[in-house]
Amino acid sequence: MTEDTNLGDGLKVTGNYPVDTLYGPYSSIADANSKVTPYLRSVSGITGLVVGRTVAIDNGTIRAEYWWDNGTADSNLVLKVVSSGGGGGVFATNQLITLSNGKTFGKYTNGQTAPWIGLTAVQAIADAAAEYINPSFTGFNLTGQAQTVEWGTTLTGSETFTWSINAGSGTVPTVDIFDNTARTTLLVGTPNDGTQAQTINTILLNTNGANQSWKLIGNNTGNGTTFNSPNFVVTSRPIDFFGATSATPTTSAQVRALPQNGFYAGSTNLILNTGSTLIKFGVALPPGSTITAAIDLDASNASVNYVLVGTINVTDAAGASRVYNYYEANIASPYSSNHRHQVSIS
């Protein structure tokens, strides 16, 4: 048999479950005060205890419980507060997180303030457990484009930009292609499908260290923000030419034909392989670079005498002449096996 017992106006038990017909929700405090008269703002339970009536207020963003506390005037309608022992109320203020020894409460660390005002304990825990993860680029490349090129190189035409993105908690439908060097956007809002061919600005990289840089900009429509990829940078360098030679080079072609080469990047050590058939070893260095020392790593680090023979005009990637310093070491007869000359350059 089901009881139907009235417990004050608006509150009754039907089917063993309490139902308050005045609970709401209401759109605001003013709305609740206007619709629940002072006479109905308190409830008498079966024990005779009189307490303030609880109502729900939903402002379209947060639904929270309020009650008439210590009176039935309009001003007594206040937020229900979570007690130290828990309960079904809500936080009246934001919560300062106070922890020790590197502990965290979900996404919150010691000293942070959790924005929990108006939230129930369950909602606060759900908030702590759900951290917003910003989207980020996990890869960015220009297909087939070397990042170090010989000075005198011209970059022009179309490049294929490729990328990958971890969207995290965001929504990233498009990306922009940006020229950092020219400080201009090459393409706006290309679909985030991981690849896009795009004509670039033509640029001549004509000096040591000259560079061209691009980046991608991700458009996160989830929160209206943008985020950048790492830069893709192409840098120009002179080339060091060196190695064993049958004759002293005198032309650009002969210097460029030396068996070893590498991009010049300042003071470093070159490792010249002598082989076991030739007695002449040459090193051609770009303007301003000189040999400071040379040793034979396979002869107890014995000193090797590299002498400045003179200068040779060597063409760069654009065909322009660069005045190289040419050094040479000579021995009386070939080594019986390959030796490694460590040549220190400035």
Summary of the structure (lengths in Angstrom):
residues: 346
radius of gyration: 38.9
end to end distance: 100.9
largest distance: 119.3
contacts: 961
relative contact order: 0.09
helix: 8%
strand: 48%
